[in-house]
Amino acid sequence: MINVQSDVTSPVVVSNSFVARSTLQMTVNFSEVLNPLTATNPANYAFASGPTISNLTLAPNGKDVTFTVMDS
């Protein structure tokens, strides 16, 4: 018999960083491996001042999400 317990502790942001090239990119580092479908869903991220995000990618480690930040 196998017992599977749900994750009762949500992932938290450990750190984040920005890289400015031709576009502004942000990487958010989480405390645990994420579900790829929810990690790359732009509706799960928001900025108070209103920039939009696109091109979300989940790193192979499953914990880092990188996306493009655009002024709305």
DSSP file (Angstrom, degrees, kcal/mol; ACC not computed):
  #  RESIDUE AA STRUCTURE BP1 BP2  ACC     N-H-->O    O-->H-N    N-H-->O    O-->H-N    TCO  KAPPA ALPHA  PHI   PSI    X-CA   Y-CA   Z-CA
    1    1 A M              0   0    0      0, 0.0     2,-0.5     0, 0.0     0, 0.0   0.000 360.0 360.0 360.0 139.6    0.0    0.0    0.0
    2    2 A I        -     0   0    0      2,-0.0     2,-0.5     0, 0.0     0, 0.0  -0.967 360.0-158.7-117.8 130.3    1.2    3.5   -0.8
    3    3 A N        -     0   0    0     -2,-0.5     2,-0.5     2,-0.0     0, 0.0  -0.931   6.4-166.0-106.2 129.0    0.1    6.6    1.0
    4    4 A V        -     0   0    0     -2,-0.5     2,-0.4     0, 0.0    -2,-0.0  -0.965   5.0-159.3-116.0 125.7    0.4    9.9   -0.8
    5    5 A Q        -     0   0    0     -2,-0.5     2,-0.1     1,-0.0    -2,-0.0  -0.828  19.2-118.6-104.6 141.9    0.1   13.1    1.3
    6    6 A S        -     0   0    0     -2,-0.4     2,-0.8     1,-0.1    -1,-0.0  -0.367  34.2 -98.2 -74.7 158.2   -0.7   16.4   -0.3
    7    7 A D        +     0   0    0      1,-0.2    -1,-0.1    -2,-0.1     3,-0.0  -0.662  40.3 178.3 -76.7 110.2    1.6   19.3    0.0
    8    8 A V        +     0   0    0     -2,-0.8     2,-0.6     1,-0.1    -1,-0.2   0.604  64.7  69.1 -91.2 -12.5    0.3   21.4    2.9
    9    9 A T  S    S-     0   0    0      3,-0.0    -1,-0.1     0, 0.0     3,-0.1  -0.926  81.1-139.6-109.5 114.4    3.0   24.0    2.7
   10   10 A S        -     0   0    0     -2,-0.6     2,-0.1     1,-0.1    -2,-0.1  -0.310  29.9 -96.1 -67.0 152.2    2.9   26.2   -0.4
   11   11 A P        -     0   0    0      0, 0.0     2,-0.3     0, 0.0    -1,-0.1  -0.403  41.9-153.6 -65.3 147.0    6.1   27.1   -2.1
   12   12 A V        -     0   0    0     -3,-0.1    19,-1.9    -2,-0.1     2,-0.5  -0.878  23.9 -98.9-120.5 156.0    7.5   30.5   -1.2
   13   13 A V  E     -A   30   0A   0     -2,-0.3    17,-0.3    17,-0.2     3,-0.1  -0.620  33.7-179.2 -74.4 123.9    9.8   32.9   -3.1
   14   14 A V  E     -     0   0A   0     15,-3.6     2,-0.3    -2,-0.5    16,-0.2   0.841  64.8 -27.2 -89.7 -42.1   13.4   32.4   -1.9
   15   15 A S  E     -A   29   0A   0     14,-1.4    14,-3.1     2,-0.0    -1,-0.4  -0.970  54.1-153.7-161.6 170.1   14.8   35.1   -4.2
   16   16 A N  E     -A   28   0A   0     -2,-0.3     2,-0.3    12,-0.2    12,-0.2  -0.983   8.2-170.6-149.7 158.4   14.4   36.9   -7.4
   17   17 A S  E     -A   27   0A   0     10,-2.1    10,-2.7    -2,-0.3     2,-0.3  -0.989  11.3-142.6-149.4 155.4   16.6   38.7   -9.9
   18   18 A F  E     -A   26   0A   0     -2,-0.3     2,-0.4     8,-0.2     8,-0.2  -0.910   6.7-167.3-119.4 147.0   16.2   40.9  -13.0
   19   19 A V  E     -A   25   0A   0      6,-2.7     6,-2.9    -2,-0.3     2,-0.7  -0.990   9.8-155.7-131.8 124.3   18.3   41.0  -16.2
   20   20 A A  E     +A   24   0A   0     -2,-0.4     4,-0.2     4,-0.2     2,-0.1  -0.891  37.7 129.9-105.2 113.1   17.9   44.0  -18.5
   21   21 A R  S    S-     0   0    0      2,-2.6     3,-0.0    -2,-0.7    -1,-0.0  -0.042  89.1 -35.5-123.5-129.3   18.8   43.3  -22.1
   22   22 A S  S    S+     0   0    0     -2,-0.1     2,-0.3     1,-0.0    -2,-0.1   0.767 141.7  21.4 -68.8 -22.7   16.5   44.1  -25.1
   23   23 A T  S    S-     0   0    0     -4,-0.1    -2,-2.6    47,-0.0     2,-0.6  -0.912  92.7-104.8-133.8 163.7   13.7   43.2  -22.7
   24   24 A L  E     -AB  20  69A   0     45,-0.7    45,-3.3    -2,-0.3     2,-0.4  -0.816  38.3-169.9 -91.4 123.6   13.5   43.0  -18.9
   25   25 A Q  E     -AB  19  68A   0     -6,-2.9    -6,-2.7    -2,-0.6     2,-0.4  -0.929   5.3-163.6-116.8 141.2   13.5   39.5  -17.6
   26   26 A M  E     -AB  18  67A   0     41,-2.7    41,-2.4    -2,-0.4     2,-0.5  -0.960   3.4-160.5-121.4 138.8   12.8   38.4  -14.1
   27   27 A T  E     -AB  17  66A   0    -10,-2.7   -10,-2.1    -2,-0.4     2,-0.5  -0.985   5.8-162.0-117.4 129.2   13.6   35.0  -12.5
   28   28 A V  E     -AB  16  65A   0     37,-2.9    37,-2.4    -2,-0.5     2,-0.5  -0.948   6.8-152.7-111.2 126.7   11.8   34.0   -9.4
   29   29 A N  E     -AB  15  64A   0    -14,-3.1   -15,-3.6    -2,-0.5   -14,-1.4  -0.884  13.5-159.1-103.2 122.6   13.4   31.2   -7.3
   30   30 A F  E     -A   13   0A   0     33,-2.6   -17,-0.2    -2,-0.5     4,-0.1  -0.595  25.1-120.0-102.1 162.9   10.9   29.1   -5.2
   31   31 A S  S    S+     0   0    0    -19,-1.9     2,-0.3    -2,-0.2   -18,-0.1   0.629  90.9  17.8 -76.5 -15.9   11.5   26.9   -2.2
   32   32 A E  S    S-     0   0    0    -20,-0.2    -2,-0.1    31,-0.1     2,-0.1  -0.943  96.6 -69.8-150.3 169.0   10.3   23.7   -3.8
   33   33 A V        -     0   0    0     -2,-0.3     2,-0.2     1,-0.1    30,-0.2  -0.390  53.5-144.3 -64.8 137.7    9.6   22.0   -7.1
   34   34 A L        -     0   0    0     28,-2.9    -1,-0.1    -2,-0.1    30,-0.1  -0.626  19.9-101.7-104.4 159.8    6.6   23.5   -8.8
   35   35 A N     >  -     0   0    0     -2,-0.2     4,-2.8     1,-0.1     3,-0.4  -0.721  33.0-138.2 -74.5 123.0    3.8   22.1  -11.0
   36   36 A P  H  > S+     0   0    0      0, 0.0     4,-1.3     0, 0.0    -1,-0.1   0.819  98.7  54.6 -57.3 -33.3    4.8   23.1  -14.6
   37   37 A L  H  4 S+     0   0    0      1,-0.2    -2,-0.0     2,-0.2    -3,-0.0   0.901 116.5  34.9 -69.6 -40.6    1.2   24.0  -15.5
   38   38 A T  H >4 S+     0   0    0     -3,-0.4     3,-1.1     1,-0.2     6,-0.2   0.818 112.8  59.9 -83.0 -30.8    0.7   26.4  -12.7
   39   39 A A  H 3< S+     0   0    0     -4,-2.8    -2,-0.2     1,-0.2    -1,-0.2   0.822 110.8  41.1 -65.8 -30.5    4.3   27.7  -12.6
   40   40 A T  T 3< S+     0   0    0     -4,-1.3    16,-0.3    -5,-0.2    -1,-0.2   0.182  86.2 110.7-104.7  16.5    4.1   28.9  -16.2
   41   41 A N    X   -     0   0    0     -3,-1.1     3,-2.2     1,-0.1     4,-0.1  -0.829  58.0-153.3 -91.8 112.8    0.6   30.4  -16.0
   42   42 A P  G >  S+     0   0    0      0, 0.0     3,-1.7     0, 0.0    -1,-0.1   0.750  90.2  70.9 -59.7 -23.5    0.8   34.2  -16.2
   43   43 A A  G 3  S+     0   0    0      1,-0.3    -5,-0.0    -3,-0.0    -3,-0.0   0.676  89.2  64.0 -66.4 -15.2   -2.4   34.6  -14.2
   44   44 A N  G <  S+     0   0    0     -3,-2.2     2,-0.4    -6,-0.2    -1,-0.3   0.388  98.6  62.5 -88.7   4.0   -0.5   33.4  -11.1
   45   45 A Y    <   +     0   0    0     -3,-1.7     2,-0.3    -4,-0.1     8,-0.1  -0.980  59.8 167.5-130.5 141.6    1.8   36.4  -11.2
   46   46 A A        -     0   0    0     -2,-0.4     2,-0.4     6,-0.1     6,-0.1  -0.991  23.5-146.9-153.5 145.9    1.0   40.1  -10.7
   47   47 A F    >   -     0   0    0      4,-0.5     3,-1.2    -2,-0.3    -2,-0.0  -0.911  20.7-134.1-108.9 141.4    2.8   43.4  -10.1
   48   48 A A  T 3  S+     0   0    0     -2,-0.4    -1,-0.1     1,-0.2     0, 0.0   0.845 105.8  52.3 -62.2 -34.3    1.1   46.1   -8.1
   49   49 A S  T 3  S-     0   0    0     -3,-0.0    -1,-0.2     1,-0.0    -3,-0.0   0.479 117.8-108.8 -87.7  -1.3    2.0   48.8  -10.6
   50   50 A G    <   +     0   0    0     -3,-1.2    -2,-0.1     1,-0.2    -1,-0.0   0.458  57.8 154.0  98.5   2.0    0.6   46.9  -13.6
   51   51 A P        -     0   0    0      0, 0.0    -4,-0.5     0, 0.0     2,-0.3  -0.286  37.7-131.3 -59.2 152.9    3.4   45.5  -15.8
   52   52 A T  E     -C   70   0A   0     18,-2.7    18,-3.1    -6,-0.1     2,-0.3  -0.692  15.2-146.2-102.0 159.6    2.4   42.5  -17.8
   53   53 A I  E     +C   69   0A   0     -2,-0.3     2,-0.3    16,-0.2    16,-0.2  -0.914  21.2 162.2-126.1 153.7    4.4   39.3  -18.1
   54   54 A S  E     +C   68   0A   0     14,-1.8    14,-2.8    -2,-0.3     0, 0.0  -0.923  48.0  50.1-154.2 176.4    4.9   36.8  -20.9
   55   55 A N  E     -     0   0A   0     -2,-0.3     2,-0.3    12,-0.2    -1,-0.1   0.887  66.9-171.4  55.3  47.6    7.2   34.0  -22.1
   56   56 A L  E     -     0   0A   0    -16,-0.3     2,-0.4    11,-0.1    11,-0.2  -0.522   6.1-179.8 -74.1 133.2    7.2   32.1  -18.8
   57   57 A T  E     -C   66   0A   0      9,-2.4     9,-2.4    -2,-0.3     2,-0.5  -0.995  21.7-140.7-134.4 141.9    9.6   29.2  -18.6
   58   58 A L  E     -C   65   0A   0     -2,-0.4     7,-0.2     7,-0.2   -18,-0.0  -0.882  26.8-124.3-100.7 128.2   10.3   26.7  -15.8
   59   59 A A    >   -     0   0    0      5,-3.2     3,-2.5    -2,-0.5     5,-0.1  -0.256  27.4-105.3 -66.8 157.1   14.0   25.8  -15.3
   60   60 A P  T 3  S+     0   0    0      0, 0.0    -1,-0.1     0, 0.0    -2,-0.0   0.761 119.6  65.1 -55.2 -26.1   15.0   22.1  -15.4
   61   61 A N  T 3  S-     0   0    0      1,-0.1    -2,-0.0     3,-0.1    -3,-0.0   0.620 104.0-132.2 -74.2  -9.5   15.4   22.2  -11.6
   62   62 A G  S <  S+     0   0    0     -3,-2.5   -28,-2.9     2,-0.2   -30,-0.1   0.481  88.8  80.4  76.8   1.9   11.6   22.8  -11.4
   63   63 A K  S    S+     0   0    0    -30,-0.2   -33,-2.6     1,-0.1     2,-0.5   0.593  73.9  72.4-115.4 -16.3   12.1   25.7   -8.9
   64   64 A D  E     -B   29   0A   0    -35,-0.2    -5,-3.2    -5,-0.1     2,-0.5  -0.903  54.9-169.0-112.9 126.9   13.0   28.7  -11.0
   65   65 A V  E     -BC  28  58A   0    -37,-2.4   -37,-2.9    -2,-0.5     2,-0.4  -0.958   4.7-168.6-115.0 127.4   10.6   30.6  -13.3
   66   66 A T  E     +BC  27  57A   0     -9,-2.4    -9,-2.4    -2,-0.5     2,-0.3  -0.935  14.1 162.9-115.8 138.1   11.8   33.2  -15.8
   67   67 A F  E     -B   26   0A   0    -41,-2.4   -41,-2.7    -2,-0.4     2,-0.4  -0.974  38.2-104.8-149.5 163.0    9.6   35.6  -17.6
   68   68 A T  E     -BC  25  54A   0    -14,-2.8   -14,-1.8    -2,-0.3     2,-0.5  -0.739  28.4-148.9 -90.5 135.7    9.6   38.8  -19.6
   69   69 A V  E     -BC  24  53A   0    -45,-3.3   -45,-0.7    -2,-0.4     2,-0.4  -0.928  17.7-176.9-108.7 124.9    8.3   41.9  -17.9
   70   70 A M  E     - C   0  52A   0    -18,-3.1   -18,-2.7    -2,-0.5     2,-0.3  -0.957  30.3-115.5-123.6 139.1    6.6   44.6  -20.1
   71   71 A D              0   0    0     -2,-0.4   -21,-0.1   -20,-0.2   -18,-0.0  -0.541 360.0 360.0 -68.6 132.3    5.2   48.0  -19.2
   72   72 A S              0   0    0     -2,-0.3    -1,-0.1     0, 0.0   -22,-0.0   0.495 360.0 360.0 -83.5 360.0    1.5   47.9  -19.8
